[in-house]
Amino acid sequence: MSMRIDHVQNLYLSTTGAVNIAGSKEAKVEEKQGLTPQQAKAKLDKIRGYYQHAMNNGYALGAFNFNELISLQGLVEAANKANAPCIFQISQGARKFANEDSLIGMFEAARKQIKVPVMLHLDHGTDCETCLSCIDQGYDSVMIDASKHDFATNVKMTKEVAEYGHARGVFVEGELGKIQGQEDNVISKEQLYTDPDEAAEFVSQTGCDSLAVSVGTKHGNVKFSEDETPALDFDRIKAIQEKIETRLRAEGKLGANEHYPLVLHGASSVPADLIERVNKYVLVPRTLFNQVRSDETVKQEYRDELNKYDKSVKGKGVSEDLYNRAVKEFKMAKINVDTDFRLAYTAAIRDFMINNYPKYTPRDYLKPARQATTEIALRKLDMMNATGKAVGLPMVGDDSVFTATA
């Protein structure tokens, strides 16, 4: 895939954030990426094929975010070791943090070391302009997240991005419902579960290739209170699938052996072992910290000062077993994980800093962070039953035709 840093032209942004595309679609495609309609269709069919292969073979595509080179290298190592097809994601926050051109360049360089199909995806594009820009830059897929808007506006924005993306061979993910919590600049204080009937109507009207649904997951690390029992609404997942697939088959948009891809966001489990690792140290080993703080011979004013630094990371999420069930029993096609990577990355650096003082070379402490990223990715790919599933699959950027439906 050729990455071209080219910006959207001749676009009119409406007050809703939707984009009206002027001129011939075919002319714009050839101008931007040199694709004929047939080439764009083949490119899109291949990405759709990876999703169909996952759903028909009992696994999900792991979608993992990266913000910089170290995380990306860790993900590449995991994908190769697991021999699993993956999706590497860039969020809007990452684009601002690291410069979008730099991130794309890193990915293109990393692709030379990747031995399995890996797609580049925009995570949570909240406006049409961002999504269209990423499409023109050569992303394999983008997500337009207009879920904060009313249904009609969400439909309009998602349809605009889907039409623009499909003409250029780019897979488009939409979202319906609201997932509580915060991820970068995407914040929702309420949890609004996806309605199955609305989901079918939404997919039919927009033509989006996959749908992120709200069925119990939440963004961030503190997803649930101590007295809450995290769960996934499997009945709702099943109903959403059935409504969408019935509607699309009736409209001739989905084959008898095809399934419609659903996506889970906010799917970090925030497991207890990661919370324990990231909280192991304050400024010193916690065991020493607690000993000093409880020592009656230490002045109370010093103990009070120490207490200021006792700010543990807390968190609780849906268990990995439930995600595994969502994949195997309910054909969940794509699962996004970010927070668990952040916890493992930070814990590895903290551990190194405490136990290897006074070392200060970034290569020294970033190496365990990279390894931690690889370990979490391997763990999640196993949870998604994706290990070994890249066998026989074509690479993303080659010219092979792939439309897996069985």
Beta strands, then each sheet from edge to edge (+ up, - down):
strand 1: 11-13
strand 2: 19-21
strand 3: 61-65
strand 4: 86-91
strand 5: 118-125
strand 6: 141-144
strand 7: 171-176
strand 8: 181-183
strand 9: 186-188
strand 10: 210-213
strand 11: 262-264
strand 12: 334-337
sheet 1: 1+ 2-
sheet 2: 3+ 4+ 5+ 6+ 7+ 10+ 11+ 12+ 3+
sheet 3: 8+ 9-
end
